Amino acid sequence: MSMNILFLSASTPAALALARVLAAEGHTVYAVDEERIWGTSPARYSRAYTRFHRISSFNTLSDLWLAIGSSIDLVITFGGIPEQITGLKDGGADMLGHRLFQDEYEFQDFVRDKVLNTPNRTPSVVKVPVTFAIHSRTCIAEILSCYPSTTFSLQPAAYNATDYDDDEDTLVDLSSLPSPTTTSSSSSTCMSLQEESPLILSCSTLDDATVEAIKDLPMSDAHPYRLTEMVDGGTEYSAHTLINGGHIRTFIVTTPASAQGTREQDFIIVPSSEALFTVLYKFTKRLVDALEPWHEETTYADPRAKKRKALATHITLKLSVKEEVRNGELVRRVMLLSCSNQPHPSLIFFCKQPSLRRDLALAYTTPELASDAAFPLILTSTQDVSGIYSFPAVFVEVIRILRGFAPWTRRWWARVAYLTMMCWVWAVCFEEEMWDAKDPGPALCLWTRMLVTRVIEEVGRLWWVGVLRRVFRSVWKRV
């Protein structure tokens, strides 16, 4: 059945790729994007969108929903979630995209209480950082003495509870510490964090200045502080999944690309044949099983609520994997750091594979398909494509090398050779995030906008432009 679908932040690479898939499957997709200057939004030029709706200070999302909301079957959020989304939910919009946790501490407490430290649970390889609620300064010294090689951060607590990982498979020994009390990590018990920089504490760095800073903290039973283990080192991984109907529909694991000149959002796909992929999938399934009843309890706490909907959102789990020697053996320590609910650009790879497009469209539009053999969708073969890259990022790197033109030096030729190799790797093994030969408009718009912005920045650096600015400022002051 054809649906009318509204995309928020429709110019992101993931939104454009998914819109092409849904449009090809017969759905009608509308684009909503913030556009400060008319004509600068890439979504405006995509053939996949039936109509583009511009959001500005004069035309808000709430106004748009009043005009077209009655004809929309599904709203999918991409990128930054606008503040007006809460109003859309209250207005009866069927949303795919929910912010589940306020910060990483609330998420870690949920995992600790609802996933790891629950009866009848097998030990999990995935852990969360150790956390204590501190009510007095003497507790800090006792904890640091028990963990001499661990670095902690101390800051105002978000919960009136003492939460820590007492799972039997944890890497730290808590048997010598007082038994803490545990409470639910429900958002109703959450307090607002005070905006102050956390103190970094460890046995090796504890000095007189740090001790005096601890003494000045307003710490009490009514105002506890949170002492959290800091995870240093290791390799960063991310697990991305689509949850619809309370079930996992897509699953992919990525790690950041570490090559010189790449952006922070560039990544490499982890093959599904690796053991880490299986470990993260099993943990994600346990997490989703715990999220579904919690979501129903917190979202539909009002018994008068008539329309109940299973959990439907994107989940990105950020983890740190570090190899350590434990009992004479080399093991991987997998630490869960944070959770976000924004679609990841890795969604592009599901959209690029023709064999997965129909199932991907069903994953978004048909939540009642719970036990279909096609789900969850995974990339069984990643030999052809390993990640994404951005053509403007490569172009900027080329310009930077040309500006430092010095062919008489070995260093310059080494940079040219390295860039040539990386361009070959990008062209063969990576996918450009915005480009689509059948729908080139969004990519051309974005690249043109970036080029114009770059030219304006370069012109602004010219010395005579600075002189004109100073002249105009002096004349304006006299007037």
C-alpha atoms as one frame of an Amber mdcrd trajectory, in Angstrom:
protein
   0.000   0.000   0.000   1.325   3.413  -0.987   2.032   5.851   1.853   2.551
   9.602   2.115   5.825  10.031   4.004   7.318  13.266   5.341  11.101  13.549
   5.768  12.488  16.065   8.271  16.048  17.334   7.602  15.647  15.880   4.133
  19.007  17.060   2.736  21.160  14.587   4.664  22.800  11.837   2.569  20.847
   9.088   4.348  17.529  10.877   3.793  18.180  11.367   0.086  19.207   7.734
  -0.404  16.164   6.386   1.449  13.823   8.766  -0.383  14.967   7.334  -3.724
  14.223   3.799  -2.498  10.776   4.646  -1.129   9.835   6.639  -4.230  10.870
   3.738  -6.463   8.610   1.437  -4.416   5.598   3.651  -5.111   5.483   5.802
  -1.979   5.033   9.576  -2.043   7.832  11.342  -0.172   7.731  14.998   0.899
  10.824  16.908   1.975  11.123  19.355   4.861  14.377  21.199   5.425  15.592
  24.416   7.003  16.673  26.824   4.277  17.985  30.218   5.383  18.757  31.345
   1.818  16.253  30.341  -0.843  17.546  27.709  -3.246  20.440  26.427  -1.113
  18.861  23.212   0.190  19.971  20.066  -1.720  16.614  18.384  -1.042  14.893
  20.997  -3.220  16.540  19.512  -6.332  15.966  15.810  -5.682  13.676  13.914
  -8.046  12.732  11.514  -5.251  10.723  14.141  -3.381   7.266  14.964  -4.665
   7.376  18.386  -3.040   9.853  20.431  -1.024   8.702  22.436   2.001  10.959
  25.190   3.252  11.214  25.803   7.002  12.257  29.254   8.177  11.566  31.697
  10.988   8.438  32.813   9.129   7.188  29.333   8.243   7.584  26.872  11.113
   7.116  23.136  11.152   3.961  23.541  13.235   2.422  25.774  10.564   3.316
  23.250   7.889   1.773  20.405   9.872  -1.493  22.296  10.224  -1.608  22.589
   6.437  -0.613  19.071   5.346  -0.663  16.936   8.505  -3.983  15.271   7.740
  -2.576  13.712   4.549   0.697  12.377   6.034   0.892   8.708   7.046   4.436
   8.620   8.446   7.073  11.138   9.572  10.749  10.105   9.547  13.314  12.358
  11.204  16.912  12.716   9.981  19.788  14.675  11.407  19.032  17.117  14.191
  15.520  16.632  15.506  13.632  19.981  15.435  12.096  21.286  18.634   8.633
  21.310  17.054   8.607  17.508  16.807   7.057  17.304  20.257   4.155  19.309
  18.893   3.818  16.910  15.968   3.568  13.959  18.330   0.898  15.729  20.345
  -0.910  16.429  17.086  -1.151  12.729  16.315   1.758  12.333  13.902   3.016
   8.789  13.377   6.719   9.355  14.068   9.670   7.124  13.279  12.360   8.625
  15.451  12.405   9.078  19.209  15.041  10.467  21.513  15.202   7.747  24.132
  17.798   9.159  26.556  18.841  12.659  27.564  22.567  11.879  27.814  25.055
   9.030  27.974  24.739   8.730  31.758  21.019   8.052  31.621  21.644   5.498
  28.875  24.422   3.751  30.795  22.228   3.549  33.891  19.429   2.004  31.846
  21.759  -0.623  30.383  23.176  -1.377  33.810  19.773  -1.760  35.486  17.612
  -3.222  32.715  20.038  -5.213  30.561  23.106  -6.300  32.543  22.154  -6.511
  36.221  18.859  -8.341  35.942  17.870 -11.850  37.109  18.149 -14.751  34.689
  20.601 -12.929  32.446  23.698 -14.566  31.050  26.922 -12.557  31.441  27.514
 -10.078  28.652  30.798  -9.290  26.962  29.642  -5.698  26.485  30.052  -3.545
  29.606  29.373   0.025  30.697  31.784   2.259  32.641  31.813   1.812  36.418
  29.823   4.527  38.184  29.328   5.572  41.817  27.121   8.145  43.480  29.259
  10.138  45.925  27.633  11.647  49.025  30.813  12.369  50.999  34.456  13.083
  50.218  35.721  10.058  52.135  34.075   7.780  49.561  36.295   9.228  46.847
  39.506   8.235  48.611  38.187   4.728  49.263  37.180   4.215  45.631  40.461
   5.552  44.247  42.398   3.217  46.522  40.427   0.256  45.136  41.050   1.332
  41.513  44.633   2.665  41.466  44.991   2.401  37.678  41.561   3.805  36.750
  40.823   7.421  35.843  37.469   8.869  36.922  35.496  12.016  36.188  33.626
  13.696  39.054  30.612  15.901  38.381  27.111  16.596  39.753  24.930  13.512
  39.671  21.983  13.208  37.339  20.291  10.664  39.600  19.725  10.229  43.296
  21.072   6.722  43.131  24.276   4.729  43.278  24.634   2.845  40.032  27.534
   0.695  39.040  28.270  -2.437  37.134  28.187  -5.365  39.556  27.939  -7.960
  36.824  30.037 -11.020  37.586  31.979 -10.698  34.347  33.193  -7.153  34.970
  36.897  -6.370  34.817  36.975  -4.646  38.223  36.510  -6.104  41.689  33.856
  -4.388  43.786  33.810  -6.897  46.637  35.836  -4.634  48.929  33.453  -1.707
  48.568  30.273  -1.021  50.544  27.197  -2.502  48.940  25.400   0.357  47.193
  21.678   0.777  46.879  20.098   0.576  43.465  17.127   2.400  42.067  15.359
   2.608  38.759  16.903   4.803  36.105  13.530   6.175  35.074  13.563   9.668
  33.682  11.203  10.777  36.465  14.086  10.571  38.962  16.431  12.585  36.806
  17.787  15.951  37.899  19.265  18.598  35.657  23.041  18.508  35.503  24.834
  21.578  36.748  27.011  23.175  34.114  30.498  22.850  35.497  33.599  21.133
  34.222  34.136  17.661  35.687  37.176  16.947  37.825  39.539  14.287  36.485
  40.696  12.046  39.331  43.130   9.167  39.630  45.656   7.970  42.175  48.574
   9.018  39.988  47.352  12.593  39.415  45.844  13.381  42.826  47.595  16.463
  44.227  46.936  19.193  46.793  45.151  21.438  44.293  42.753  18.643  43.344
  42.079  17.836  47.004  41.244  21.489  47.703  38.946  21.555  44.680  37.109
  18.491  46.022  36.696  20.144  49.427  35.009  23.142  47.795  32.331  21.018
  46.116  28.796  21.315  47.611  28.556  17.558  48.145  25.842  16.099  50.409
  23.113  13.466  50.547  20.740  15.921  48.899  23.297  16.914  46.248  25.329
  13.827  45.339  28.089  13.732  42.779  28.742  11.111  40.139  32.111   9.369
  39.852  32.383   7.690  36.448  35.161   5.626  34.941  36.807   7.272  31.943
  37.436   4.970  29.007  40.733   5.837  27.333  42.325   4.299  24.289  40.907
   1.487  22.257  39.282   1.458  18.833  35.953   3.166  18.314  33.092   1.160
  16.832  29.449   1.988  16.213  26.473  -0.339  15.819  23.558   1.085  13.830
  20.092  -0.402  13.716  16.555   0.453  12.682  13.884  -0.541  15.193  10.323
  -0.729  13.863   7.440  -2.555  15.446   9.706  -3.300  18.396  12.005  -5.480
  16.245  15.435  -5.050  14.660  15.034  -4.374  10.929  18.556  -3.382   9.851
  21.933  -3.866  11.491  25.401  -2.703  10.509  28.676  -2.079  12.366  31.157
   0.627  11.368  34.464   2.036  12.534  35.819   5.522  11.709  38.169   5.853
   8.759  41.580   6.795  10.089  43.213   7.944   6.868  44.712  11.411   6.684
  42.358  13.977   5.192  39.179  12.059   6.021  36.364  13.644   7.968  35.092
  12.537  11.347  31.910  11.128   9.775  33.784   8.981   7.222  33.713   5.319
   8.180  34.530   1.758   7.165  32.093  -1.159   7.337  32.916  -4.057   9.658
  32.201  -7.351   7.811  29.386  -9.457   9.225  31.742 -12.443   9.381  33.783
 -10.908  12.222  33.157 -12.090  15.776  32.625  -8.529  17.005  29.673  -8.138
  14.641  27.928 -11.140  16.229  28.685  -9.921  19.752  27.231  -6.485  19.081
  24.150  -7.887  17.361  23.339 -10.174  20.302  23.758  -7.299  22.735  21.620
  -4.986  20.604  18.867  -7.599  20.585  18.986  -7.787  24.384  18.853  -4.010
  24.530  15.821  -3.827  22.237  14.040  -6.504  24.275  14.524  -4.316  27.357
  13.634  -1.085  25.564  10.230  -2.203  24.309   8.475  -2.618  27.725  10.308
   0.429  29.093   9.182   2.515  26.108   5.575   1.413  26.536   5.694   2.138
  30.267   7.174   5.628  29.909   5.356   6.699  26.728   1.909   5.393  27.569
   1.898   5.977  31.314  -1.520   7.621  30.934  -4.108   4.781  30.972  -6.405
   6.952  28.847  -3.968   6.828  25.951  -5.774   5.087  23.109  -3.226   4.881
  20.318  -0.322   2.669  21.313   2.595   2.131  18.951   5.575  -0.164  19.289
   9.048   1.320  19.431  10.118   2.793  16.087  13.406   4.661  15.903  17.038
   4.505  14.813  19.669   3.505  17.355  23.401   4.123  17.128  25.521   2.578
  19.873  29.015   3.981  20.311  31.544   1.572  21.782  35.227   1.363  22.602
  37.066  -1.914  22.016  40.451  -2.305  23.666  42.751  -5.306  23.850  44.025
  -6.095  27.345  46.006  -8.860  29.006  43.756 -10.652  31.489  44.983 -13.676
  33.459  47.783 -14.113  30.979  45.453 -14.051  27.978  44.773 -11.345  25.422
  41.087 -10.375  25.524  38.926  -7.639  24.064  37.293  -5.221  26.464  34.085
  -3.889  24.900  32.771  -0.764  26.639  29.434   0.805  25.741  29.703   4.604
  25.798  26.606   6.309  24.410  23.432   5.997  22.376  21.927   8.343  19.796
  18.734   8.147  17.762  19.707   9.786  14.493  19.953   7.818  11.231  23.534
   7.036  10.275  24.938   7.515   6.743  25.617   3.760   6.626  21.954   3.499
   5.616  23.219   4.458   2.153  24.666   0.971   1.621  21.314  -0.735   2.127
  19.853   1.689  -0.412  22.633   1.007  -2.935  22.028  -2.746  -3.092  19.141
  -3.532  -5.495  18.403  -6.857  -3.781  17.693  -5.104  -0.459  15.648  -2.117
  -1.613  12.214  -3.711  -1.451  12.851  -5.210   1.992  14.260  -1.888   3.173
  11.089  -0.102   2.113   9.039  -2.702   3.996  11.234  -2.260   7.064  10.204
   1.406   7.261   6.592   1.226   6.127   5.303  -2.112   7.470   6.040  -2.475
  11.204   3.734  -5.483  11.611   6.195  -7.733   9.738   7.766  -9.138  12.884
   9.063 -12.590  11.976   9.834 -12.277   8.278  12.879 -14.333   7.296  14.373
 -11.351   5.437  14.896  -9.383   8.639  17.111  -8.092   9.996  18.794  -6.770
   6.876  22.583  -7.037   6.985  25.302  -6.507   4.413  26.483 -10.059   3.831
  29.198  -8.974   1.408  31.220  -5.773   1.694  34.035  -6.695  -0.692  33.024
  -4.170  -3.342  32.395  -1.173  -1.069  33.987  -0.587   2.333  32.815   2.892
   3.320  31.842   6.364   2.165  33.804   9.476   1.303  33.016  13.066   0.402
  34.166  14.466  -2.926  34.490  18.033  -1.521  36.773  16.710   1.227  39.053
  15.159  -1.391  38.938  18.342  -3.456  39.943  20.476  -0.451  42.881  18.155
   0.221  44.047  18.523  -3.385  43.828  22.317  -3.160  45.805  22.298   0.077
  48.632  20.357  -1.549  48.652  22.610  -4.617  48.803  25.731  -2.433  51.936
  24.341  -0.815  53.543  23.698  -4.208  57.147  22.712  -3.562  58.264  20.010
  -6.034  61.895  20.442  -4.976  61.166  18.822  -1.580  60.696  15.143  -0.787
  57.909  15.925   1.652  55.732  17.466  -1.069  56.152  14.460  -3.365  55.355
  12.132  -0.463  52.090  13.997   0.126  51.255  13.805  -3.583  51.930  10.058
  -3.618  49.840   9.541  -0.491  46.938  11.545  -1.911  47.118   9.651  -5.215
  46.939   6.357  -3.363  44.010   7.540  -1.228  42.107   8.810  -4.283  42.505
   5.385  -5.870  41.274   3.684  -2.677  38.290   6.038  -2.438  37.351   5.525
  -6.079  37.596   1.714  -5.921  36.520   0.795  -2.381  34.407   3.725  -1.175
  31.068   5.249  -2.149  30.514   9.003  -2.567  27.875   9.915   0.009  25.793
  12.384  -2.052  26.247  11.457  -5.700  23.627   9.528  -7.649  23.783   9.448
 -11.441  19.975   9.296 -11.770  19.448  12.095  -9.245  22.464  14.452  -9.464
  20.700  17.635  -8.356  21.308  17.427  -4.570  25.018  16.672  -4.945  25.572
  19.468  -7.473  23.708  21.905  -5.226  25.767  20.964  -2.169  29.081  21.097
  -4.015  28.237  24.468  -5.571  27.249  25.859  -2.189  30.477  24.621  -0.608
  32.544  26.066  -3.472  30.895  29.487  -3.191  31.391  29.468   0.578  35.051
  28.573   0.104  35.578  31.356  -2.431  33.961  33.894  -0.106  36.240  32.773
   2.726  39.338  33.085   0.537  38.316  36.528  -0.698  37.737  37.625   2.884
  41.365  36.784   3.688  42.781  39.220   1.113  44.558  42.198   2.673  42.645
  44.833   0.706  39.326  43.382   1.849  40.438  43.887   5.450  41.384  47.494
   4.658  37.954  48.159   3.122  36.265  46.682   6.177  38.194  48.974   8.514
  37.387  52.006   6.324  33.677  51.207   6.275  33.654  50.680  10.035  35.354
  54.009  10.708  32.972  55.846   8.354  29.962  54.146   9.918  31.047  55.184
  13.412  31.385  58.824  12.351  27.974  58.794  10.718
